[in-house]
Amino acid sequence: MKSERGLWGSKLGFILAASGSAIGLGNVWRFPYITGENGGAAFVLIYLVFVLLLGLPYMMAEFALGRATQLNPVGAIEKVKPGSKWKYVGLLGIITSIGILSFYGVIAGWTFGYIFKSLFDTGTPASNDFSGFISNPQYEIGLYAIFIIVTAVIVYKGVESGIEKWSKILMPLLLVLFIILIVYANLLPNSSQGIEFYLYPDFSKVGFKTIIAALGQAFFSLSLGLGLMITFGSYIPKSTNIFISALYIVLFDAIVALFAGLIIFPALFALGENPASGPSLVFIVLPKLFSQMPAGNFVGAAFFILLSIAALTSTISLLEVPVSYLVDEKNVSRKKIVWYVAFFVFIVGLPSALSQGTVKFFTNFGWLPSSLTSADFLSQMSFFFGDFLLTFGALLLCIFIGWIWGAKNAGAEIMISGDNFSKFKGTWIFLIKYLLPVIVLVILVSIFKVTGIS
Ligand code: PHE
């Protein structure tokens, strides 16, 4: 039942909707802290190479499969290869989106809380201000709950298109604010050290962890690997140029991330903070920056309002993955299932919410080795779902599209109203069939080798 699937805006608004999913906390919160933890510029360069060489062609592949089949990931796979085990790849995407939404919702909750904190707190925030905020269980759980509920209400009502329209106005505003902040941050004394850290690569800092983090971040930031773009693709008319659309989305997404870094790193060095502060980085640096600005309370509140909306367009798309699957394939009612799924996600996310100093066990969780990520439950979830399972899903989907459905079929789908793609088609097929699977496989296998997990 198509009408029950909940539409992401109009078909034409699809670039906007897909950008809404891609642009979010991944760009503004995750990108700077992962860059900070991985030594700066060299990481940024590797990330950008992955975005263009792997992210862009892979996004086109997901769109092509979606548009050709007009179905959700599981349905699309079943249509191409009925009765095969490949459908579990679609299911993997559903599990991964639940995992991602669970920790992402926690950060979105912090963002939401910081709207009020920016507005009402006066003076320069003390260095333990943020850690105090996030180790208060009422705040963490309450704000997290609010964010999940708002996401669920929107998905329940199927009013995503309304939100997309809003974000059309608000996201350019976010960019304007970013530019103001870039200028301001770069005028502070000592800020040039930040630019050096961020833009002059030092390859001696590149280790195995850097490469895996860059790959994971590239896919995470573009919302790839879950089959989400298959679903988006299922709403695109044949007249839309998949190649150009994907190019736009990838560029928007990368620009927002790069801009975020241009604020954070100069500010961070000017304010004497540590780039390797982990998930709390932007919440420590930005409020300090705002507190030095004229009308800083309002600037801060405006910033966190816009960021909350950017996060909301991403959480909506994440919740849509399991919901539209259940509605399409299991024939359950959208209205009921939204609440069940949202509740389930909420429970899964509680340990993440409590992992920033509240509950020792979750704070020092550390199942995954420190050579991969920090010990707290949230960072561990972020690595396991947001880097590992996501990239693994992308690898399997890429093999499915390149080899089972066939890169030629996918290429032909992209060629429909994509004349300018013809010169790149051969390269694209090579990337999808050979280069992407090999690079991703080598990186994933080396995780087990390097860390000794087996
Ligand atoms: N791309 C989103 C962001 O950068 C996060 C996301 C990942 C959303 C995967 C959907 C799917 O914020």
Residues whose N, C-alpha, C, O or C-beta is under 5 A from the ligand:
A	BS01	LIG	S21 A22 I23 G24 L25 G26 N27 F220 S221 L222 S223 L224 S314 L318
